[in-house]
Amino acid sequence: MPQAQTRLEVSKLFQAPRETVFKAWIQPEMMKQWFCPEWLHVAAVEAAARVGGKYRISMKDEDRDKTFTTFGTYKEIIPNQKLVFTWEWEEPDQSGSLVTVTFKDKKGGTEVTVLHERYVDMANEEGHLKGWKSALENLAKQLFHEGVSEREIVITRMINAPRERVFEAMTDPKQVVHWWGPNGFTTTIHKMDVRPGGVWHHTMHGPDGTDYPNKSIFKEIVRPERIVYQHAGGEKERGGGCFSATWTFEAQGEKTKMTGRLTFASSEERDRIAIRYQALEGGKQTLARLENYLSEKRAGENANRKNTPVVLERTFDAPVQKVWKALTHKDQMKEWYFDLPEFRAEVGFEFEFTASKDDKKYRHLCEVTEVITGRKLTYSWRYDGYEGNSFVTFELFAEGYKTRLKLTHKGLETFPKSNPDLARENFVQGWTEIIGSSLNNFLQT
């Protein structure tokens, strides 16, 4: 008669973010540091953490010179939430079973629950229960060794923005007010003196109308790498908590790994703040708000940039009269600019020319609108058959025997956005080539 199947369940709370704990279960180099009972050591780990992927873990007993190998297949993976995998031993008398591991935020840390089921042998179950408890203790020690102590709350997020911009958003009070605090909070900054010894005094306003005053003293500022401050707490009756905060900013290409490490006087104080203020979840929401703020700020800057005139300045080793002649005499213009049928520096004079881009021809229609001889020339710039009109201005400034030329091309936003040839960046590239290279080379002859 078959025996009734058995199951075991064991849970442990880790003082580390879910992302960190989850990685310890799926990355071979981390698994090798803890994935065995204390009386064994991990000899080798292979793991392809994807649904259908395989894993294989060899654990060695040095006293008996014996190796135990478990292997299986990943059945379900929900990042930072759940792992399900089969569990088998190479020994022929060990039947297969199923392991489900869940990861949940709790008391400012991560609660891991291991459910191991489909056993048919009670002795087998007892051995695995002892083994899992010991392995989880190993994991706790490893996470502590990685730098997450029982007195700390650690929050990490990869921010999709360069390190300098993230650091600036953390130290500029005009930016901080837009994102500091969990969802639904607003912040009033009374003082923010970002230097060692400087005071940061601000009040966070909760969505229920509760005010949370905060006061901190900056201890260390290393731009754009690190910020350290001592949080002195708020009103005593609110139990604002005292802790040391260290924020680090690690460049990851165009992104930034931002980590906040809050260290309390004791694990009890850490737990009290974590539970009372939901500090870990609040920290995650705060960094998410930071990323959203930077994303919206970048989008706004891009939109403004599209409406911003192209401005280019160059200084030429030539007198103003020579540069002005190059800008206004068609025989010289054709040497560095466009070959115009006719051109006169007179208000109201109309001229046109045709230029190509990628085998597509554009007929330019222009009219001189302002002339200050030797100093300024402006004419309109539009395209036959396309909506929109823009204006090109050349301004000359004598600087000794040299001449500084300032080119401004405005109104580009009026051109059809559906035509990539008329995008602002193409005008930047074109004018840079014309003024910075062609005109410069001509004036040197």
C-alpha positions in Angstrom: 0.0 0.0 0.0 1.4 3.4 -0.9 2.2 5.8 2.0 0.5 9.2 2.3 2.4 12.0 0.7 3.9 14.5 3.1 4.9 18.1 2.9 7.1 20.5 4.8 7.1 24.3 5.1 9.7 26.6 6.6 9.9 30.4 6.7 12.5 32.9 7.6 12.7 36.7 7.6 15.8 38.3 5.9 16.8 41.9 6.5 17.3 42.6 2.8 15.3 43.7 -0.2 13.3 41.1 -2.1 15.4 41.8 -5.2 18.6 40.9 -3.3 17.2 37.8 -1.7 15.6 36.6 -5.0 19.0 36.9 -6.8 20.6 34.8 -4.2 18.3 31.9 -5.3 18.9 32.2 -9.1 22.5 33.4 -9.6 25.0 30.5 -9.5 27.8 32.5 -8.0 25.5 33.5 -5.1 23.9 30.1 -4.7 27.4 28.6 -4.3 27.9 30.7 -1.1 24.9 29.3 0.8 22.8 26.6 -0.9 23.5 23.7 1.5 23.3 22.7 5.2 26.0 23.9 7.5 27.6 20.5 7.7 28.2 20.5 3.9 29.7 22.9 1.4 28.7 23.6 -2.1 31.2 22.1 -4.6 29.5 23.2 -7.8 26.4 25.0 -9.1 24.8 25.1 -12.5 21.6 27.0 -12.9 19.6 28.4 -15.9 16.8 30.3 -14.1 14.1 30.2 -16.8 11.0 28.2 -17.2 12.2 24.8 -18.5 15.8 25.6 -17.5 17.8 23.1 -15.5 19.8 23.4 -12.3 22.3 21.1 -10.6 23.9 21.5 -7.2 26.7 19.3 -5.8 27.2 19.4 -2.0 30.2 17.7 -0.4 30.7 16.2 3.0 34.4 16.5 3.6 34.4 14.2 6.7 33.0 11.3 4.8 34.4 12.4 1.4 31.0 12.0 -0.1 29.2 14.2 -2.6 25.4 14.7 -2.7 23.9 16.1 -5.9 20.4 17.4 -6.4 19.0 18.5 -9.7 15.7 19.6 -11.3 13.8 21.8 -13.7 12.3 25.3 -13.2 8.5 25.1 -13.6 7.5 28.7 -12.7 9.4 31.9 -12.2 7.9 35.3 -11.1 10.8 37.6 -10.5 11.1 38.7 -6.9 7.9 36.8 -6.0 8.0 33.1 -6.7 10.1 30.1 -7.7 8.8 26.6 -8.4 11.2 23.8 -9.3 11.4 20.0 -9.2 13.9 18.4 -6.7 15.6 15.1 -7.3 18.7 13.4 -5.9 21.1 11.3 -7.9 20.7 8.5 -5.4 18.3 5.9 -6.8 16.3 5.6 -3.6 15.4 9.3 -3.5 12.1 10.0 -5.2 11.4 13.3 -7.0 9.5 16.1 -5.2 8.5 19.8 -5.8 9.8 23.0 -4.2 7.9 26.3 -4.1 9.7 29.3 -2.8 7.8 32.6 -2.2 9.2 36.0 -1.4 7.1 38.7 0.4 7.9 42.1 1.9 7.5 42.0 5.7 8.7 44.2 8.6 11.0 46.1 6.3 12.7 42.9 5.0 11.8 39.9 3.0 10.0 36.8 4.2 11.0 33.6 2.4 8.8 30.6 2.6 10.0 27.2 1.3 7.2 24.6 0.6 8.7 21.2 -0.2 6.1 18.6 -1.0 5.3 15.2 -2.6 7.3 13.1 -0.2 6.4 9.5 0.6 8.9 9.0 3.3 8.8 10.6 6.8 12.5 10.2 7.4 13.2 11.8 4.1 11.0 14.7 5.1 12.7 15.2 8.5 16.1 15.3 6.8 15.0 17.9 4.3 13.4 20.1 7.0 16.7 20.1 8.9 18.6 20.8 5.8 16.4 23.7 4.6 16.5 25.4 8.0 20.3 25.2 8.0 20.5 26.4 4.4 18.3 29.4 5.2 20.6 30.3 8.1 23.5 30.1 5.7 21.7 32.5 3.4 21.1 34.9 6.3 24.8 34.9 7.1 25.7 35.4 3.4 23.3 38.4 3.1 24.8 39.9 6.2 28.3 39.4 4.7 27.0 41.1 1.6 26.4 44.2 3.7 22.8 44.1 4.8 22.8 44.0 8.6 19.9 43.6 11.0 20.1 47.3 11.8 19.7 48.4 8.3 17.1 49.2 5.7 18.5 49.0 2.1 16.7 50.4 -0.9 18.1 50.0 -4.4 16.7 51.0 -7.8 18.2 51.3 -11.3 17.3 54.8 -12.5 17.1 55.4 -16.2 19.1 58.6 -16.1 22.8 59.5 -16.0 24.5 59.7 -12.6 25.1 63.4 -12.7 21.4 64.1 -13.3 20.3 61.7 -10.5 22.7 63.3 -8.0 21.5 66.8 -9.0 17.9 65.8 -8.4 18.8 64.6 -4.9 20.7 67.8 -4.0 18.7 70.5 -5.6 15.8 71.5 -3.3 13.8 72.8 -6.3 13.9 69.3 -7.7 13.6 67.3 -4.5 10.1 68.8 -3.7 8.8 67.2 -6.9 9.5 63.6 -5.9 10.6 63.1 -2.3 8.3 60.8 -0.3 6.0 57.8 -0.9 3.0 58.0 -3.2 0.5 60.7 -2.2 3.0 62.7 -0.2 4.2 66.2 -0.8 7.2 67.9 0.7 8.0 71.4 2.0 11.7 72.2 2.2 12.5 74.8 4.8 16.2 74.6 4.4 18.6 72.4 2.4 22.3 73.4 2.7 24.1 70.6 0.9 27.5 70.6 2.4 29.2 68.8 5.3 27.6 70.3 8.4 24.7 71.8 6.4 21.1 71.3 7.6 18.3 69.7 5.7 15.0 70.6 7.3 11.8 69.5 5.6 8.2 68.5 6.3 6.5 65.6 4.6 2.7 66.0 4.2 0.9 62.7 4.2 -2.2 62.1 2.0 -4.3 62.1 5.2 -3.1 65.5 6.1 -0.6 64.4 8.7 2.7 66.4 8.8 6.0 64.6 9.4 8.8 67.1 10.2 12.3 65.9 9.5 15.7 67.3 10.3 19.1 66.0 9.1 22.7 67.1 9.1 24.9 66.4 6.0 28.1 64.6 7.0 29.7 63.8 3.6 29.1 65.0 0.0 31.1 63.4 -2.8 29.7 64.6 -6.1 28.3 62.7 -7.9 29.1 59.5 -6.0 27.8 59.6 -2.4 25.7 61.5 0.1 25.8 60.8 3.9 23.6 62.5 6.4 22.5 61.9 10.0 18.7 62.0 10.4 17.9 63.5 13.8 14.2 62.6 13.7 11.1 64.8 13.9 8.7 65.5 16.7 9.3 63.2 19.6 5.6 62.2 19.9 5.7 61.0 16.3 8.7 58.8 16.8 10.4 60.0 13.7 13.5 57.9 14.4 17.2 58.6 14.3 19.4 56.9 11.7 22.4 57.4 9.5 21.6 57.5 5.7 24.2 56.8 3.0 23.1 57.2 -0.6 25.4 56.0 -3.4 25.2 56.6 -7.1 26.8 54.0 -9.4 27.1 54.8 -13.1 25.8 52.0 -15.3 26.2 53.4 -18.7 23.5 56.0 -19.2 21.7 54.6 -16.1 22.4 54.9 -12.4 22.2 52.3 -9.7 21.0 54.3 -6.7 21.2 52.7 -3.2 20.0 54.1 0.1 21.3 52.5 3.2 19.6 53.5 6.5 21.5 52.4 9.6 19.7 52.4 13.0 21.0 52.1 16.5 19.5 48.7 17.0 17.5 46.0 15.1 14.6 46.8 17.4 14.6 50.4 16.3 15.0 49.4 12.7 11.9 47.1 13.0 9.9 49.8 14.8 10.5 52.3 12.0 10.0 49.7 9.3 6.7 48.6 10.7 5.3 52.0 11.8 6.2 53.9 8.7 6.4 51.1 6.1 9.9 52.4 5.5 11.0 49.8 2.9 7.9 50.2 0.7 7.9 53.9 1.2 11.6 54.0 0.1 10.8 52.0 -3.0 7.9 54.3 -3.9 10.1 57.3 -3.4 12.8 56.1 -5.8 10.0 55.2 -8.3 8.8 58.8 -8.1 12.3 60.0 -8.6 12.6 58.0 -11.8 9.2 59.2 -13.0 10.2 62.8 -12.3 13.4 62.5 -14.2 11.6 60.9 -17.1 9.0 63.6 -17.3 11.7 66.3 -16.9 13.7 64.8 -19.8 10.6 64.6 -22.0 9.8 68.3 -21.2 13.4 69.2 -22.1 13.2 67.3 -25.3 10.0 69.0 -26.2 11.4 72.4 -25.4 14.6 71.6 -27.3 12.5 70.9 -30.4 11.1 74.4 -30.1 14.5 76.0 -29.3 16.3 77.8 -32.1 19.5 76.4 -33.4 22.3 78.7 -32.2 25.8 78.3 -33.4 28.8 80.6 -32.7 32.2 80.5 -34.4 35.2 82.8 -34.3 37.1 83.3 -37.6 40.6 84.6 -38.2 39.4 87.3 -40.5 38.1 90.9 -40.2 34.4 91.7 -40.2 34.4 93.2 -43.7 35.8 89.9 -45.1 33.2 87.8 -43.3 30.3 90.1 -44.3 31.4 89.9 -47.9 31.4 86.1 -47.8 27.8 86.2 -46.4 26.4 88.7 -49.0 28.2 88.3 -52.3 26.8 85.5 -54.4 30.2 84.8 -56.2 31.7 84.1 -52.8 28.6 82.4 -51.3 28.7 79.7 -54.0 32.2 78.7 -52.8 31.0 77.7 -49.3 27.2 78.0 -49.1 24.8 77.5 -52.0 25.1 78.6 -55.7 22.4 81.3 -55.8 21.2 82.7 -59.2 21.1 86.2 -57.5 21.5 87.7 -54.0 21.3 91.2 -52.6 21.5 92.2 -49.0 18.4 94.3 -49.3 15.2 94.1 -47.2 12.4 92.6 -49.4 14.8 90.8 -51.8 13.6 87.3 -52.5 15.8 84.5 -53.6 15.6 80.7 -54.0 17.8 77.7 -54.4 17.5 73.9 -54.5 19.3 71.5 -52.3 19.1 67.7 -52.0 19.0 65.3 -49.1 19.2 61.5 -49.8 18.2 62.0 -53.4 15.2 64.1 -52.4 15.2 67.7 -53.7 14.0 70.7 -51.6 13.3 74.1 -53.1 14.1 76.8 -50.6 12.2 80.1 -50.7 13.7 83.0 -48.9 13.2 86.7 -48.3 15.6 89.2 -46.7 13.9 90.8 -43.7 16.6 92.8 -41.9 20.0 94.2 -42.8 22.5 96.1 -40.7 25.5 96.4 -43.0 28.5 94.7 -41.6 26.6 93.6 -38.5 23.4 91.7 -39.1 21.5 89.8 -41.9 18.2 88.0 -41.5 16.1 86.2 -44.1 13.1 83.9 -44.0 13.6 80.2 -44.9 10.8 77.9 -46.0 10.2 75.0 -48.4 8.1 75.0 -51.5 5.2 72.6 -51.0 5.6 72.3 -47.2 4.0 74.1 -44.3 6.0 76.3 -42.0 8.4 79.2 -42.1 11.6 79.9 -40.3 14.2 82.7 -40.0 18.0 82.6 -40.3 20.0 85.4 -38.7 23.8 86.0 -39.1 25.3 88.5 -36.5 28.9 89.6 -36.7 31.0 90.9 -33.7 34.5 92.3 -34.2 37.0 90.9 -31.7 40.3 92.6 -32.6 41.4 91.3 -36.0 39.0 88.4 -35.7 35.3 88.1 -36.1 32.8 86.2 -34.0 29.8 85.0 -36.0 26.5 84.0 -34.3 24.0 82.1 -36.4 20.4 81.7 -35.1 17.8 79.6 -37.0 14.4 79.9 -35.3 10.9 78.7 -36.2 11.9 75.1 -37.0 9.0 73.8 -35.0 6.6 75.1 -37.6 7.8 72.5 -40.2 6.0 69.2 -40.6 6.9 66.8 -37.8 6.1 63.9 -40.1 9.1 64.7 -42.3 12.3 63.5 -40.6 14.5 65.5 -43.0 13.1 68.7 -41.4 13.9 67.6 -37.8 15.9 70.1 -35.7 19.0 67.7 -35.3 19.4 67.8 -39.1 19.6 71.6 -39.1 22.2 71.4 -36.3 24.3 69.0 -38.3 23.9 71.0 -41.5 24.7 74.5 -40.0 27.7 73.0 -38.1 29.1 71.7 -41.4 28.4 74.9 -43.3 29.6 77.4 -40.7 32.1 75.4 -38.8 33.8 73.8 -41.8 32.9 75.2 -45.2 32.9 78.9 -44.3 35.9 78.6 -42.1 37.9 76.9 -44.9 36.8 79.5 -47.4 37.9 82.4 -45.1 41.3 80.8 -44.7 42.0 80.9 -48.4 
